[in-house]
Amino acid sequence: MALKSSELNIGDQYSEEVCNNLSRTQIVQYAGSSGDYNPLHSDEVFTTQIAKYPSVFAHGMLSMGMTGRMLTNYVGDGRLTAYGVRFTSQVFPGATLTATATVEAIREEAGTQYVDLQLSTTDEAGVEVIKGNASARIDP
């Protein structure tokens, strides 16, 4: 079911839990699929003793991908026209993430309707780990 501009209001929100109890296995699997083998994501000794973080942590792009899944669940496949984020905090193993999209604007360009969304993904402690924006085509 596609979003319709006639059914949306500024300030409307859609939230979805995108990860529950992130595992080290998921982080390592993402390293393998992305080709990003930075030791901060897999080497506990390097991360804690040399880099001085409390633990290995997820790739920012893994969190972005999970947030993107929420977006496509909300706006529909093939409708995103823009998507960008900033990584604002690390995501450690055990994290449960909730992504939220807030309607900022509903607009028309060349006869096509769009929704502009503010994005925020937080962990179980309420720490924002992703902040961003997206736009998508919507039905009238």
N, CA, C and O atoms as a GROMACS GRO file, in nm:
protein
  560
    1MET      N    1   0.084  -0.117   0.000
    1MET     CA    2   0.000   0.000   0.000
    1MET      C    3   0.089   0.124   0.000
    1MET      O    4   0.175   0.140   0.087
    2ALA      N    5   0.069   0.212  -0.096
    2ALA     CA    6   0.153   0.330  -0.111
    2ALA      C    7   0.104   0.444  -0.023
    2ALA      O    8  -0.015   0.458   0.004
    3LEU      N    9   0.200   0.525   0.021
    3LEU     CA   10   0.166   0.646   0.095
    3LEU      C   11   0.094   0.743   0.003
    3LEU      O   12   0.126   0.751  -0.116
    4LYS      N   13  -0.001   0.815   0.058
    4LYS     CA   14  -0.076   0.915  -0.020
    4LYS      C   15  -0.063   1.050   0.046
    4LYS      O   16  -0.077   1.062   0.168
    5SER      N   17  -0.035   1.152  -0.034
    5SER     CA   18  -0.020   1.287   0.021
    5SER      C   19  -0.148   1.332   0.091
    5SER      O   20  -0.142   1.408   0.187
    6SER      N   21  -0.263   1.285   0.042
    6SER     CA   22  -0.390   1.326   0.103
    6SER      C   23  -0.411   1.265   0.242
    6SER      O   24  -0.498   1.310   0.316
    7GLU      N   25  -0.331   1.165   0.277
    7GLU     CA   26  -0.345   1.099   0.408
    7GLU      C   27  -0.231   1.132   0.504
    7GLU      O   28  -0.227   1.081   0.616
    8LEU      N   29  -0.138   1.217   0.460
    8LEU     CA   30  -0.022   1.252   0.543
    8LEU      C   31  -0.035   1.393   0.598
    8LEU      O   32  -0.097   1.480   0.536
    9ASN      N   33   0.023   1.414   0.715
    9ASN     CA   34   0.029   1.546   0.778
    9ASN      C   35   0.170   1.572   0.826
    9ASN      O   36   0.242   1.479   0.863
   10ILE      N   37   0.210   1.699   0.825
   10ILE     CA   38   0.340   1.737   0.881
   10ILE      C   39   0.343   1.689   1.026
   10ILE      O   40   0.248   1.709   1.101
   11GLY      N   41   0.452   1.626   1.064
   11GLY     CA   42   0.466   1.577   1.200
   11GLY      C   43   0.427   1.431   1.219
   11GLY      O   44   0.458   1.372   1.322
   12ASP      N   45   0.360   1.372   1.119
   12ASP     CA   46   0.328   1.228   1.128
   12ASP      C   47   0.457   1.150   1.146
   12ASP      O   48   0.561   1.186   1.091
   13GLN      N   49   0.450   1.041   1.224
   13GLN     CA   50   0.568   0.958   1.247
   13GLN      C   51   0.539   0.812   1.218
   13GLN      O   52   0.428   0.763   1.236
   14TYR      N   53   0.644   0.744   1.173
   14TYR     CA   54   0.640   0.600   1.156
   14TYR      C   55   0.766   0.546   1.222
   14TYR      O   56   0.876   0.591   1.191
   15SER      N   57   0.752   0.449   1.312
   15SER     CA   58   0.866   0.389   1.381
   15SER      C   59   0.863   0.238   1.366
   15SER      O   60   0.758   0.176   1.352
   16GLU      N   61   0.982   0.183   1.368
   16GLU     CA   62   0.995   0.037   1.354
   16GLU      C   63   1.123  -0.008   1.424
   16GLU      O   64   1.228   0.055   1.410
   17GLU      N   65   1.114  -0.117   1.499
   17GLU     CA   66   1.234  -0.177   1.556
   17GLU      C   67   1.305  -0.247   1.441
   17GLU      O   68   1.249  -0.337   1.377
   18VAL      N   69   1.428  -0.206   1.414
   18VAL     CA   70   1.501  -0.260   1.299
   18VAL      C   71   1.608  -0.360   1.337
   18VAL      O   72   1.666  -0.427   1.251
   19CYS      N   73   1.636  -0.370   1.466
   19CYS     CA   74   1.735  -0.466   1.514
   19CYS      C   75   1.709  -0.494   1.661
   19CYS      O   76   1.688  -0.401   1.740
   20ASN      N   77   1.710  -0.620   1.698
   20ASN     CA   78   1.690  -0.657   1.837
   20ASN      C   79   1.809  -0.742   1.881
   20ASN      O   80   1.830  -0.852   1.830
   21ASN      N   81   1.887  -0.690   1.976
   21ASN     CA   82   2.002  -0.762   2.031
   21ASN      C   83   2.106  -0.793   1.922
   21ASN      O   84   2.135  -0.910   1.894
   22LEU      N   85   2.160  -0.688   1.861
   22LEU     CA   86   2.260  -0.702   1.756
   22LEU      C   87   2.372  -0.796   1.802
   22LEU      O   88   2.428  -0.778   1.910
   23SER      N   89   2.402  -0.893   1.720
   23SER     CA   90   2.506  -0.991   1.758
   23SER      C   91   2.640  -0.960   1.691
   23SER      O   92   2.646  -0.893   1.588
   24ARG      N   93   2.745  -1.009   1.752
   24ARG     CA   94   2.878  -0.997   1.692
   24ARG      C   95   2.881  -1.071   1.557
   24ARG      O   96   2.950  -1.030   1.464
   25THR      N   97   2.806  -1.178   1.549
   25THR     CA   98   2.799  -1.254   1.423
   25THR      C   99   2.742  -1.166   1.312
   25THR      O  100   2.794  -1.167   1.201
   26GLN      N  101   2.636  -1.090   1.341
   26GLN     CA  102   2.580  -1.000   1.240
   26GLN      C  103   2.682  -0.896   1.195
   26GLN      O  104   2.690  -0.862   1.077
   27ILE      N  105   2.761  -0.845   1.290
   27ILE     CA  106   2.863  -0.745   1.256
   27ILE      C  107   2.969  -0.807   1.166
   27ILE      O  108   3.009  -0.746   1.067
   28VAL      N  109   3.015  -0.928   1.200
   28VAL     CA  110   3.116  -0.995   1.118
   28VAL      C  111   3.058  -1.032   0.980
   28VAL      O  112   3.128  -1.021   0.880
   29GLN      N  113   2.934  -1.076   0.976
   29GLN     CA  114   2.872  -1.106   0.847
   29GLN      C  115   2.865  -0.982   0.760
   29GLN      O  116   2.888  -0.989   0.639
   30TYR      N  117   2.834  -0.867   0.822
   30TYR     CA  118   2.831  -0.744   0.743
   30TYR      C  119   2.970  -0.709   0.691
   30TYR      O  120   2.984  -0.665   0.578
   31ALA      N  121   3.073  -0.729   0.774
   31ALA     CA  122   3.210  -0.705   0.729
   31ALA      C  123   3.239  -0.787   0.604
   31ALA      O  124   3.296  -0.737   0.507
   32GLY      N  125   3.199  -0.914   0.607
   32GLY     CA  126   3.222  -1.002   0.492
   32GLY      C  127   3.146  -0.957   0.368
   32GLY      O  128   3.200  -0.960   0.257
   33SER      N  129   3.022  -0.916   0.386
   33SER     CA  130   2.942  -0.878   0.269
   33SER      C  131   2.982  -0.741   0.215
   33SER      O  132   2.967  -0.715   0.096
   34SER      N  133   3.034  -0.653   0.301
   34SER     CA  134   3.072  -0.518   0.256
   34SER      C  135   3.218  -0.509   0.215
   34SER      O  136   3.257  -0.419   0.140
   35GLY      N  137   3.299  -0.603   0.264
   35GLY     CA  138   3.443  -0.596   0.238
   35GLY      C  139   3.515  -0.500   0.331
   35GLY      O  140   3.633  -0.472   0.311
   36ASP      N  141   3.446  -0.450   0.434
   36ASP     CA  142   3.505  -0.357   0.529
   36ASP      C  143   3.554  -0.436   0.651
   36ASP      O  144   3.476  -0.469   0.740
   37TYR      N  145   3.683  -0.465   0.652
   37TYR     CA  146   3.741  -0.545   0.759
   37TYR      C  147   3.817  -0.461   0.861
   37TYR      O  148   3.913  -0.508   0.921
   38ASN      N  149   3.775  -0.338   0.881
   38ASN     CA  150   3.838  -0.252   0.981
   38ASN      C  151   3.834  -0.327   1.115
   38ASN      O  152   3.728  -0.375   1.155
   39PRO      N  153   3.948  -0.337   1.184
   39PRO     CA  154   3.951  -0.414   1.309
   39PRO      C  155   3.860  -0.358   1.419
   39PRO      O  156   3.830  -0.430   1.515
   40LEU      N  157   3.816  -0.233   1.408
   40LEU     CA  158   3.722  -0.178   1.507
   40LEU      C  159   3.592  -0.257   1.512
   40LEU      O  160   3.519  -0.251   1.611
   41HIS      N  161   3.563  -0.331   1.406
   41HIS     CA  162   3.437  -0.404   1.398
   41HIS      C  163   3.449  -0.553   1.432
   41HIS      O  164   3.348  -0.623   1.443
   42SER      N  165   3.573  -0.601   1.448
   42SER     CA  166   3.586  -0.746   1.471
   42SER      C  167   3.696  -0.787   1.568
   42SER      O  168   3.694  -0.899   1.619
   43ASP      N  169   3.791  -0.701   1.595
   43ASP     CA  170   3.906  -0.737   1.678
   43ASP      C  171   3.891  -0.672   1.816
   43ASP      O  172   3.923  -0.555   1.835
   44GLU      N  173   3.843  -0.750   1.911
   44GLU     CA  174   3.817  -0.700   2.046
   44GLU      C  175   3.942  -0.643   2.113
   44GLU      O  176   3.936  -0.538   2.177
   45VAL      N  177   4.056  -0.712   2.099
   45VAL     CA  178   4.180  -0.666   2.162
   45VAL      C  179   4.222  -0.532   2.103
   45VAL      O  180   4.252  -0.439   2.177
   46PHE      N  181   4.223  -0.520   1.972
   46PHE     CA  182   4.259  -0.394   1.907
   46PHE      C  183   4.165  -0.283   1.951
   46PHE      O  184   4.208  -0.173   1.986
   47THR      N  185   4.036  -0.312   1.949
   47THR     CA  186   3.936  -0.209   1.976
   47THR      C  187   3.942  -0.161   2.121
   47THR      O  188   3.930  -0.041   2.147
   48THR      N  189   3.959  -0.253   2.215
   48THR     CA  190   3.957  -0.213   2.357
   48THR      C  191   4.093  -0.163   2.406
   48THR      O  192   4.099  -0.066   2.482
   49GLN      N  193   4.202  -0.227   2.363
   49GLN     CA  194   4.332  -0.192   2.419
   49GLN      C  195   4.405  -0.083   2.341
   49GLN      O  196   4.476  -0.002   2.401
   50ILE      N  197   4.387  -0.080   2.211
   50ILE     CA  198   4.459   0.019   2.130
   50ILE      C  199   4.371   0.140   2.098
   50ILE      O  200   4.411   0.254   2.118
   51ALA      N  201   4.251   0.113   2.049
   51ALA     CA  202   4.161   0.224   2.011
   51ALA      C  203   4.083   0.279   2.130
   51ALA      O  204   4.026   0.388   2.123
   52LYS      N  205   4.080   0.204   2.240
   52LYS     CA  206   4.019   0.249   2.367
   52LYS      C  207   3.867   0.266   2.360
   52LYS      O  208   3.811   0.356   2.424
   53TYR      N  209   3.801   0.182   2.283
   53TYR     CA  210   3.655   0.176   2.286
   53TYR      C  211   3.614   0.064   2.381
   53TYR      O  212   3.696  -0.025   2.408
   54PRO      N  213   3.492   0.065   2.432
   54PRO     CA  214   3.451  -0.040   2.526
   54PRO      C  215   3.435  -0.177   2.460
   54PRO      O  216   3.438  -0.279   2.528
   55SER      N  217   3.416  -0.180   2.328
   55SER     CA  218   3.394  -0.307   2.258
   55SER      C  219   3.401  -0.281   2.108
   55SER      O  220   3.404  -0.166   2.064
   56VAL      N  221   3.405  -0.389   2.030
   56VAL     CA  222   3.387  -0.373   1.886
   56VAL      C  223   3.249  -0.310   1.865
   56VAL      O  224   3.164  -0.313   1.953
   57PHE      N  225   3.229  -0.252   1.747
   57PHE     CA  226   3.098  -0.192   1.719
   57PHE      C  227   3.063  -0.209   1.572
   57PHE      O  228   3.148  -0.237   1.488
   58ALA      N  229   2.936  -0.191   1.543
   58ALA     CA  230   2.884  -0.212   1.408
   58ALA      C  231   2.933  -0.106   1.311
   58ALA      O  232   2.963   0.007   1.351
   59HIS      N  233   2.940  -0.142   1.185
   59HIS     CA  234   2.969  -0.048   1.078
   59HIS      C  235   2.853   0.052   1.071
   59HIS      O  236   2.737   0.014   1.086
   60GLY      N  237   2.885   0.177   1.048
   60GLY     CA  238   2.779   0.276   1.031
   60GLY      C  239   2.684   0.238   0.919
   60GLY      O  240   2.563   0.259   0.929
   61MET      N  241   2.739   0.183   0.812
   61MET     CA  242   2.655   0.147   0.697
   61MET      C  243   2.558   0.033   0.731
   61MET      O  244   2.454   0.021   0.667
   62LEU      N  245   2.591  -0.051   0.827
   62LEU     CA  246   2.498  -0.155   0.871
   62LEU      C  247   2.376  -0.090   0.935
   62LEU      O  248   2.262  -0.126   0.906
   63SER      N  249   2.400   0.007   1.023
   63SER     CA  250   2.289   0.080   1.086
   63SER      C  251   2.209   0.158   0.982
   63SER      O  252   2.086   0.166   0.990
   64MET      N  253   2.280   0.216   0.885
   64MET     CA  254   2.212   0.290   0.779
   64MET      C  255   2.123   0.197   0.696
   64MET      O  256   2.011   0.232   0.659
   65GLY      N  257   2.174   0.077   0.668
   65GLY     CA  258   2.095  -0.020   0.593
   65GLY      C  259   1.970  -0.063   0.669
   65GLY      O  260   1.863  -0.078   0.609
   66MET      N  261   1.983  -0.082   0.799
   66MET     CA  262   1.866  -0.118   0.880
   66MET      C  263   1.764  -0.005   0.880
   66MET      O  264   1.644  -0.029   0.873
   67THR      N  265   1.813   0.119   0.890
   67THR     CA  266   1.724   0.235   0.884
   67THR      C  267   1.657   0.243   0.747
   67THR      O  268   1.539   0.276   0.736
   68GLY      N  269   1.732   0.212   0.643
   68GLY     CA  270   1.677   0.212   0.507
   68GLY      C  271   1.567   0.110   0.489
   68GLY      O  272   1.472   0.133   0.415
   69ARG      N  273   1.578  -0.003   0.557
   69ARG     CA  274   1.471  -0.104   0.551
   69ARG      C  275   1.342  -0.047   0.609
   69ARG      O  276   1.234  -0.071   0.555
   70MET      N  277   1.352   0.027   0.719
   70MET     CA  278   1.234   0.092   0.775
   70MET      C  279   1.174   0.187   0.672
   70MET      O  280   1.052   0.191   0.655
   71LEU      N  281   1.259   0.263   0.604
   71LEU     CA  282   1.209   0.359   0.505
   71LEU      C  283   1.133   0.291   0.393
   71LEU      O  284   1.023   0.334   0.357
   72THR      N  285   1.189   0.185   0.337
   72THR     CA  286   1.118   0.118   0.227
   72THR      C  287   0.992   0.048   0.277
   72THR      O  288   0.895   0.037   0.202
   73ASN      N  289   0.992   0.002   0.400
   73ASN     CA  290   0.868  -0.053   0.456
   73ASN      C  291   0.762   0.056   0.465
   73ASN      O  292   0.643   0.028   0.445
   74TYR      N  293   0.803   0.178   0.494
   74TYR     CA  294   0.709   0.290   0.511
   74TYR      C  295   0.664   0.348   0.376
   74TYR      O  296   0.544   0.363   0.353
   75VAL      N  297   0.759   0.382   0.290
   75VAL     CA  298   0.722   0.451   0.165
   75VAL      C  299   0.702   0.357   0.048
   75VAL      O  300   0.639   0.395  -0.051
   76GLY      N  301   0.753   0.235   0.057
   76GLY     CA  302   0.738   0.138  -0.052
   76GLY      C  303   0.866   0.125  -0.133
   76GLY      O  304   0.946   0.218  -0.142
   77ASP      N  305   0.885   0.007  -0.191
   77ASP     CA  306   1.002  -0.020  -0.274
   77ASP      C  307   1.004   0.071  -0.396
   77ASP      O  308   0.900   0.097  -0.457
   78GLY      N  309   1.123   0.117  -0.432
   78GLY     CA  310   1.140   0.196  -0.554
   78GLY      C  311   1.089   0.339  -0.546
   78GLY      O  312   1.080   0.406  -0.648
   79ARG      N  313   1.056   0.386  -0.426
   79ARG     CA  314   1.000   0.522  -0.413
   79ARG      C  315   1.097   0.623  -0.354
   79ARG      O  316   1.076   0.743  -0.368
   80LEU      N  317   1.205   0.577  -0.289
   80LEU     CA  318   1.302   0.671  -0.233
   80LEU      C  319   1.372   0.747  -0.344
   80LEU      O  320   1.415   0.688  -0.443
   81THR      N  321   1.383   0.879  -0.329
   81THR     CA  322   1.456   0.961  -0.426
   81THR      C  323   1.581   1.022  -0.364
   81THR      O  324   1.670   1.066  -0.437
   82ALA      N  325   1.589   1.025  -0.233
   82ALA     CA  326   1.707   1.075  -0.163
   82ALA      C  327   1.712   1.011  -0.025
   82ALA      O  328   1.609   0.986   0.038
   83TYR      N  329   1.835   0.984   0.020
   83TYR     CA  330   1.854   0.924   0.152
   83TYR      C  331   1.995   0.953   0.197
   83TYR      O  332   2.091   0.914   0.130
   84GLY      N  333   2.009   1.022   0.309
   84GLY     CA  334   2.141   1.052   0.362
   84GLY      C  335   2.137   1.059   0.514
   84GLY      O  336   2.037   1.100   0.572
   85VAL      N  337   2.246   1.017   0.577
   85VAL     CA  338   2.252   1.016   0.724
   85VAL      C  339   2.388   1.061   0.773
   85VAL      O  340   2.486   1.067   0.698
   86ARG      N  341   2.391   1.091   0.903
   86ARG     CA  342   2.515   1.109   0.978
   86ARG      C  343   2.515   1.003   1.086
   86ARG      O  344   2.411   0.974   1.146
   87PHE      N  345   2.631   0.944   1.112
   87PHE     CA  346   2.644   0.846   1.219
   87PHE      C  347   2.681   0.924   1.345
   87PHE      O  348   2.787   0.986   1.351
   88THR      N  349   2.594   0.922   1.445
   88THR     CA  350   2.612   1.010   1.560
   88THR      C  351   2.662   0.938   1.685
   88THR      O  352   2.704   1.003   1.781
   89SER      N  353   2.659   0.805   1.685
   89SER     CA  354   2.711   0.729   1.798
   89SER      C  355   2.735   0.585   1.754
   89SER      O  356   2.673   0.537   1.659
   90GLN      N  357   2.826   0.516   1.823
   90GLN     CA  358   2.853   0.376   1.790
   90GLN      C  359   2.735   0.288   1.830
   90GLN      O  360   2.658   0.319   1.921
   91VAL      N  361   2.725   0.176   1.757
   91VAL     CA  362   2.624   0.073   1.787
   91VAL      C  363   2.701  -0.052   1.830
   91VAL      O  364   2.772  -0.114   1.750
   92PHE      N  365   2.686  -0.086   1.957
   92PHE     CA  366   2.762  -0.196   2.014
   92PHE      C  367   2.681  -0.326   2.012
   92PHE      O  368   2.558  -0.322   2.003
   93PRO      N  369   2.749  -0.441   2.019
   93PRO     CA  370   2.677  -0.568   2.027
   93PRO      C  371   2.574  -0.565   2.140
   93PRO      O  372   2.598  -0.509   2.247
   94GLY      N  373   2.460  -0.624   2.114
   94GLY     CA  374   2.351  -0.626   2.211
   94GLY      C  375   2.250  -0.515   2.190
   94GLY      O  376   2.145  -0.514   2.254
   95ALA      N  377   2.281  -0.422   2.101
   95ALA     CA  378   2.192  -0.307   2.080
   95ALA      C  379   2.059  -0.349   2.017
   95ALA      O  380   2.052  -0.442   1.937
   96THR      N  381   1.956  -0.277   2.058
   96THR     CA  382   1.826  -0.287   1.994
   96THR      C  383   1.798  -0.149   1.936
   96THR      O  384   1.798  -0.049   2.009
   97LEU      N  385   1.776  -0.143   1.806
   97LEU     CA  386   1.761  -0.015   1.737
   97LEU      C  387   1.617   0.007   1.690
   97LEU      O  388   1.551  -0.084   1.641
   98THR      N  389   1.572   0.130   1.707
   98THR     CA  390   1.440   0.171   1.658
   98THR      C  391   1.460   0.291   1.567
   98THR      O  392   1.520   0.391   1.606
   99ALA      N  393   1.409   0.280   1.445
   99ALA     CA  394   1.420   0.387   1.346
   99ALA      C  395   1.286   0.457   1.333
   99ALA      O  396   1.181   0.393   1.331
  100THR      N  397   1.291   0.591   1.324
  100THR     CA  398   1.170   0.672   1.314
  100THR      C  399   1.184   0.771   1.199
  100THR      O  400   1.287   0.836   1.182
  101ALA      N  401   1.078   0.780   1.119
  101ALA     CA  402   1.068   0.880   1.013
  101ALA      C  403   0.959   0.978   1.051
  101ALA      O  404   0.848   0.937   1.088
  102THR      N  405   0.988   1.107   1.043
  102THR     CA  406   0.892   1.212   1.074
  102THR      C  407   0.869   1.295   0.948
  102THR      O  408   0.964   1.341   0.885
  103VAL      N  409   0.743   1.315   0.913
  103VAL     CA  410   0.709   1.394   0.794
  103VAL      C  411   0.743   1.540   0.819
  103VAL      O  412   0.690   1.603   0.910
  104GLU      N  413   0.834   1.594   0.735
  104GLU     CA  414   0.874   1.734   0.744
  104GLU      C  415   0.801   1.820   0.642
  104GLU      O  416   0.767   1.935   0.669
  105ALA      N  417   0.777   1.764   0.523
  105ALA     CA  418   0.711   1.840   0.416
  105ALA      C  419   0.643   1.745   0.320
  105ALA      O  420   0.686   1.631   0.300
  106ILE      N  421   0.537   1.794   0.262
  106ILE     CA  422   0.466   1.724   0.154
  106ILE      C  423   0.462   1.825   0.040
  106ILE      O  424   0.410   1.935   0.056
  107ARG      N  425   0.518   1.788  -0.074
  107ARG     CA  426   0.534   1.886  -0.182
  107ARG      C  427   0.508   1.824  -0.318
  107ARG      O  428   0.501   1.702  -0.335
  108GLU      N  429   0.494   1.913  -0.414
  108GLU     CA  430   0.473   1.869  -0.552
  108GLU      C  431   0.581   1.932  -0.639
  108GLU      O  432   0.612   2.051  -0.625
  109GLU      N  433   0.636   1.852  -0.728
  109GLU     CA  434   0.737   1.898  -0.822
  109GLU      C  435   0.704   1.840  -0.958
  109GLU      O  436   0.701   1.718  -0.974
  110ALA      N  437   0.681   1.926  -1.055
  110ALA     CA  438   0.652   1.882  -1.192
  110ALA      C  439   0.540   1.777  -1.196
  110ALA      O  440   0.548   1.680  -1.271
  111GLY      N  441   0.438   1.799  -1.115
  111GLY     CA  442   0.324   1.709  -1.115
  111GLY      C  443   0.339   1.582  -1.032
  111GLY      O  444   0.248   1.500  -1.028
  112THR      N  445   0.453   1.565  -0.967
  112THR     CA  446   0.477   1.446  -0.884
  112THR      C  447   0.477   1.488  -0.737
  112THR      O  448   0.536   1.589  -0.700
  113GLN      N  449   0.411   1.408  -0.655
  113GLN     CA  450   0.404   1.433  -0.511
  113GLN      C  451   0.524   1.369  -0.441
  113GLN      O  452   0.566   1.258  -0.476
  114TYR      N  453   0.578   1.441  -0.342
  114TYR     CA  454   0.691   1.392  -0.264
  114TYR      C  455   0.665   1.415  -0.116
  114TYR      O  456   0.592   1.506  -0.078
  115VAL      N  457   0.727   1.332  -0.034
  115VAL     CA  458   0.731   1.355   0.111
  115VAL      C  459   0.877   1.366   0.151
  115VAL      O  460   0.961   1.286   0.108
  116ASP      N  461   0.907   1.465   0.234
  116ASP     CA  462   1.041   1.482   0.290
  116ASP      C  463   1.034   1.437   0.435
  116ASP      O  464   0.946   1.477   0.510
  117LEU      N  465   1.129   1.353   0.474
  117LEU     CA  466   1.128   1.289   0.606
  117LEU      C  467   1.255   1.322   0.684
  117LEU      O  468   1.364   1.326   0.628
  118GLN      N  469   1.238   1.344   0.812
  118GLN     CA  470   1.350   1.353   0.905
  118GLN      C  471   1.364   1.215   0.968
  118GLN      O  472   1.265   1.153   1.004
  119LEU      N  473   1.488   1.168   0.980
  119LEU     CA  474   1.513   1.033   1.031
  119LEU      C  475   1.592   1.036   1.160
  119LEU      O  476   1.679   1.121   1.180
  120SER      N  477   1.559   0.943   1.248
  120SER     CA  478   1.635   0.925   1.371
  120SER      C  479   1.630   0.779   1.410
  120SER      O  480   1.522   0.720   1.420
  121THR      N  481   1.746   0.721   1.432
  121THR     CA  482   1.754   0.584   1.481
  121THR      C  483   1.820   0.588   1.618
  121THR      O  484   1.927   0.647   1.634
  122THR      N  485   1.756   0.526   1.714
  122THR     CA  486   1.806   0.528   1.852
  122THR      C  487   1.826   0.386   1.902
  122THR      O  488   1.765   0.290   1.854
  123ASP      N  489   1.915   0.374   2.001
  123ASP     CA  490   1.934   0.244   2.064
  123ASP      C  491   1.840   0.230   2.184
  123ASP      O  492   1.759   0.318   2.211
  124GLU      N  493   1.851   0.119   2.253
  124GLU     CA  494   1.760   0.088   2.364
  124GLU      C  495   1.771   0.188   2.479
  124GLU      O  496   1.679   0.198   2.560
  125ALA      N  497   1.882   0.261   2.487
  125ALA     CA  498   1.899   0.361   2.592
  125ALA      C  499   1.852   0.499   2.548
  125ALA      O  500   1.860   0.596   2.623
  126GLY      N  501   1.801   0.507   2.425
  126GLY     CA  502   1.754   0.635   2.372
  126GLY      C  503   1.863   0.719   2.309
  126GLY      O  504   1.839   0.834   2.274
  127VAL      N  505   1.984   0.663   2.293
  127VAL     CA  506   2.094   0.736   2.230
  127VAL      C  507   2.073   0.734   2.078
  127VAL      O  508   2.054   0.628   2.018
  128GLU      N  509   2.075   0.853   2.018
  128GLU     CA  510   2.059   0.862   1.873
  128GLU      C  511   2.189   0.816   1.805
  128GLU      O  512   2.295   0.873   1.830
  129VAL      N  513   2.179   0.714   1.721
  129VAL     CA  514   2.296   0.660   1.653
  129VAL      C  515   2.300   0.702   1.506
  129VAL      O  516   2.405   0.697   1.443
  130ILE      N  517   2.184   0.742   1.453
  130ILE     CA  518   2.174   0.791   1.316
  130ILE      C  519   2.079   0.910   1.314
  130ILE      O  520   1.975   0.909   1.380
  131LYS      N  521   2.118   1.012   1.238
  131LYS     CA  522   2.032   1.128   1.215
  131LYS      C  523   2.039   1.154   1.065
  131LYS      O  524   2.148   1.155   1.007
  132GLY      N  525   1.924   1.175   1.002
  132GLY     CA  526   1.928   1.196   0.858
  132GLY      C  527   1.800   1.247   0.798
  132GLY      O  528   1.709   1.290   0.869
  133ASN      N  529   1.795   1.241   0.667
  133ASN     CA  530   1.681   1.288   0.589
  133ASN      C  531   1.660   1.196   0.471
  133ASN      O  532   1.752   1.128   0.425
  134ALA      N  533   1.536   1.195   0.423
  134ALA     CA  534   1.504   1.118   0.303
  134ALA      C  535   1.387   1.186   0.233
  134ALA      O  536   1.312   1.263   0.294
  135SER      N  537   1.374   1.157   0.106
  135SER     CA  538   1.259   1.202   0.027
  135SER      C  539   1.211   1.084  -0.055
  135SER      O  540   1.288   0.997  -0.094
  136ALA      N  541   1.080   1.083  -0.081
  136ALA     CA  542   1.021   0.973  -0.157
  136ALA      C  543   0.903   1.021  -0.238
  136ALA      O  544   0.832   1.114  -0.198
  137ARG      N  545   0.882   0.958  -0.353
  137ARG     CA  546   0.762   0.982  -0.432
  137ARG      C  547   0.644   0.920  -0.359
  137ARG      O  548   0.654   0.811  -0.304
  138ILE      N  549   0.532   0.990  -0.360
  138ILE     CA  550   0.411   0.936  -0.298
  138ILE      C  551   0.293   0.957  -0.394
  138ILE      O  552   0.302   1.037  -0.487
  139ASP      N  553   0.186   0.887  -0.370
  139ASP     CA  554   0.066   0.903  -0.450
  139ASP      C  555  -0.010   1.025  -0.404
  139ASP      O  556   0.003   1.068  -0.289
  140PRO      N  557  -0.092   1.083  -0.494
  140PRO     CA  558  -0.172   1.202  -0.454
  140PRO      C  559  -0.272   1.171  -0.344
  140PRO      O  560  -0.345   1.260  -0.301
   0.00000   0.00000   0.00000
